[in-house]
């Protein structure tokens, strides 16, 4: 995302880079809850609700103002990720994810989604090593082993 952002800026575009969950003060607090190993037993609907709470705040504070200012907004993850991780991975299905999106996000949709496919085993170790944590740390590590392949 950083390379794309740099290329767009070099071409003269205003760019806002952001991520989910997170991207706002409230979103970062929600992100900590989701990644905390003590929340590994969080119910699937509760997990999805937290994702959308973060997203709704993110839209209000970052995405909509960025778009209104004429910026290109690059967001690492959005509803497609929620549909994969909570809809498929947590077995909630697409319908509740898309309904929450419609209600809480005003049906805002990206103009373009870029899917980065990776080896499921490698995708589990990358964020943990980047955060300086051992591979077994965090709530995501306590999820069922087949989950990365399910969401892929």
C-alpha positions as CSV (number, residue, x, y, z in Angstrom):
1,X,0.0,0.0,0.0
2,X,2.9,2.4,0.8
3,X,4.3,1.9,-2.8
4,X,0.9,2.6,-4.4
5,X,0.4,5.6,-2.2
6,X,3.9,7.0,-3.1
7,X,3.2,6.4,-6.8
8,X,-0.1,8.2,-6.6
9,X,1.4,11.1,-4.7
10,X,4.2,11.3,-7.3
11,X,1.6,11.6,-10.0
12,X,0.1,14.6,-8.2
13,X,-2.8,13.0,-6.3
14,X,-3.8,13.7,-2.7
15,X,-3.8,10.4,-0.8
16,X,-5.1,9.2,2.5
17,X,-3.7,5.9,3.8
18,X,-5.5,4.1,6.5
19,X,-6.3,0.6,7.9
20,X,-9.0,-1.4,9.6
21,X,-9.7,-2.2,12.2
22,X,-8.1,1.0,13.5
23,X,-7.5,4.2,11.6
24,X,-9.0,6.4,14.4
25,X,-8.4,6.7,18.2
26,X,-11.6,4.6,18.8
27,X,-10.7,2.2,16.1
28,X,-7.3,1.5,17.6
29,X,-8.8,0.7,20.9
30,X,-11.2,-1.7,19.2
31,X,-8.3,-3.2,17.3
32,X,-6.5,-3.9,20.7
33,X,-9.6,-5.7,22.0
34,X,-9.8,-7.8,18.9
35,X,-6.1,-8.8,19.0
36,X,-5.9,-9.3,22.8
37,X,-5.4,-13.0,23.6
38,X,-7.9,-12.8,26.4
39,X,-10.7,-12.1,23.8
40,X,-10.0,-15.3,21.8
41,X,-13.4,-16.6,22.9
42,X,-15.3,-13.6,21.6
43,X,-18.6,-14.7,20.0
44,X,-18.6,-14.4,16.2
45,X,-21.4,-11.8,16.2
46,X,-19.6,-9.7,18.9
47,X,-16.4,-9.8,16.8
48,X,-18.3,-8.6,13.7
49,X,-20.1,-5.9,15.7
50,X,-16.7,-4.6,16.9
51,X,-15.3,-4.6,13.3
52,X,-18.3,-2.6,12.2
53,X,-18.2,-0.2,15.1
54,X,-14.6,0.6,14.2
55,X,-15.5,0.9,10.5
56,X,-18.4,3.3,11.1
57,X,-16.2,5.6,13.1
58,X,-13.5,5.2,10.5
59,X,-15.9,6.2,7.7
60,X,-17.0,9.3,9.7
61,X,-13.6,10.5,10.8
62,X,-11.2,9.5,7.9
63,X,-12.8,8.1,4.8
64,X,-15.7,10.5,4.1
65,X,-13.6,13.6,5.0
66,X,-10.8,12.3,2.7
67,X,-13.2,11.7,-0.2
68,X,-14.8,15.1,0.4
69,X,-11.4,16.8,0.2
70,X,-10.8,15.1,-3.2
71,X,-8.3,12.6,-1.9
72,X,-7.8,9.0,-3.0
73,X,-8.4,6.9,0.1
74,X,-6.4,3.7,0.4
75,X,-7.7,1.5,3.1
76,X,-6.1,-1.8,4.2
77,X,-9.2,-3.9,4.6
78,X,-12.9,-3.0,4.4
79,X,-16.1,-5.0,4.3
80,X,-14.8,-7.6,1.9
81,X,-12.4,-8.6,4.6
82,X,-15.2,-8.8,7.1
83,X,-17.2,-11.0,4.7
84,X,-14.2,-13.3,4.4
85,X,-13.1,-13.5,8.1
86,X,-16.4,-13.2,9.9
87,X,-18.8,-14.3,7.2
88,X,-16.9,-17.3,6.0
89,X,-14.2,-17.9,8.7
90,X,-16.6,-17.4,11.6
91,X,-19.5,-19.1,9.8
92,X,-21.8,-16.1,10.0
93,X,-22.5,-16.0,6.2
94,X,-22.6,-13.0,3.9
95,X,-26.1,-11.8,4.7
96,X,-25.5,-10.5,8.3
97,X,-22.2,-8.9,7.2
98,X,-23.8,-7.1,4.2
99,X,-26.8,-6.0,6.3
100,X,-24.5,-4.6,9.0
101,X,-22.6,-2.8,6.3
102,X,-25.7,-1.3,4.8
103,X,-27.0,-0.1,8.2
104,X,-23.7,1.2,9.7
105,X,-21.8,2.3,6.6
106,X,-24.5,3.8,4.5
107,X,-23.6,1.2,1.8
108,X,-20.3,3.0,1.0
109,X,-18.3,0.8,-1.4
110,X,-14.8,1.1,-2.7
111,X,-14.2,1.9,-6.3
112,X,-11.6,-0.8,-6.5
113,X,-10.6,-3.7,-4.3
114,X,-7.2,-5.4,-4.6
115,X,-7.0,-8.9,-3.2
116,X,-3.6,-10.0,-2.1
117,X,-3.5,-13.8,-2.0
118,X,-0.9,-15.5,0.1
119,X,0.0,-18.8,1.6
120,X,-2.2,-19.3,4.6
121,X,0.6,-20.4,6.9
122,X,2.8,-17.5,5.9
123,X,-0.1,-15.1,6.4
124,X,-0.4,-16.1,10.1
125,X,3.3,-15.5,10.9
126,X,3.7,-12.1,9.1
127,X,1.6,-9.9,11.3
128,X,2.9,-11.5,14.5
129,X,6.5,-11.1,13.5
130,X,5.9,-7.5,12.4
131,X,4.4,-6.8,15.9
132,X,7.3,-8.4,17.6
133,X,5.2,-11.2,19.1
134,X,5.8,-14.9,19.3
135,X,3.8,-16.9,16.8
136,X,1.5,-18.2,19.5
137,X,0.6,-14.8,20.9
138,X,-2.7,-13.0,20.4
139,X,-6.4,-13.9,19.9
140,X,-6.0,-14.7,16.2
141,X,-3.5,-17.4,17.0
142,X,-6.1,-19.2,19.1
143,X,-8.6,-19.5,16.3
144,X,-9.1,-22.9,14.6
145,X,-6.2,-24.0,12.5
146,X,-8.2,-24.4,9.3
147,X,-9.5,-20.8,9.4
148,X,-6.9,-19.2,7.1
149,X,-7.7,-21.7,4.4
150,X,-11.4,-21.2,4.9
151,X,-11.2,-17.4,4.3
152,X,-8.8,-17.8,1.4
